[in-house]
Amino acid sequence: MKLYKLSEIALYMSLVVTSVLLAGCVVCQSDVQYTGRERPVGNETLKQIECGQTTKDWLVAALGEPTEQSMTEDGTEILRYKCTEKKDNQFILFPIVFVDDDKETDHSVSFEIKDGIVQRYWKER
């Protein structure tokens, strides 16, 4: 009878230990860094821009100097604001699993300027 009780207790303990090892402990860590610009141009800022009315001066005052500038043959300026977002996510499931998930996303918004006025803009990803 005692042997039966001991084997029952041993089975119970092994189930508890196995459950703890399988469930483990999860640790998550995320880090976000931007290069190019401090942050991508946000939708709230883009909502303030009215094509045909917003000036280049306002645009530069609101967003800062563009990361790229070019001129077309017909005198249209293209201002481009680029930003690269790098997310470093680390997940650790003790005692056995480690996942390091790095993602880079490029954000770019271009503005077409004619005679000092924003004519149109577009986002690129």
Residue pairs with C-beta under 8 A, 6 or more apart in sequence:
21 95
24 93
24 94
24 95
24 96
24 97
25 93
25 94
26 91
26 92
26 93
26 94
27 90
27 91
27 92
27 94
28 89
28 90
28 91
28 92
29 89
29 90
30 87
30 88
30 89
30 90
31 87
31 88
32 85
32 86
32 87
32 88
33 85
33 86
33 88
34 40
34 83
34 84
34 85
34 86
35 83
35 84
35 86
36 67
36 82
36 83
36 84
37 64
37 67
37 81
37 82
37 83
38 83
39 83
40 83
40 85
40 107
40 109
41 63
41 81
41 83
41 107
41 109
45 62
45 63
46 109
46 121
48 54
48 62
49 59
49 111
49 118
49 121
50 118
51 118
51 119
51 120
51 121
52 117
52 118
52 119
53 117
53 118
54 117
54 118
55 116
55 117
55 118
56 77
56 79
56 113
56 116
56 117
56 118
57 116
59 79
59 111
59 113
59 118
60 66
60 79
63 81
66 79
66 80
66 81
66 111
67 80
67 81
67 82
67 83
68 78
68 79
68 80
68 82
69 77
69 78
69 79
69 80
70 77
70 78
70 80
71 77
71 78
72 78
75 114
76 112
76 113
76 114
76 119
77 112
77 113
77 114
78 110
78 111
78 112
78 113
79 110
79 111
79 113
80 108
80 109
80 110
80 111
81 108
81 109
81 110
81 111
82 106
82 107
82 108
83 106
83 107
83 108
84 104
84 105
84 106
84 107
85 104
85 105
85 106
85 107
86 102
86 103
86 104
87 101
87 102
87 103
87 104
87 105
88 100
88 101
88 102
89 99
89 100
89 101
89 102
89 103
90 98
90 99
90 100
90 101
91 97
91 98
91 99
91 101
92 98
92 99
105 125
106 124
106 125
107 123
107 125
108 123
108 124
108 125
109 121
109 122
109 123
109 124
110 121
110 122
110 124
111 118
111 120
111 121
112 118
112 119
112 120
112 121
113 119
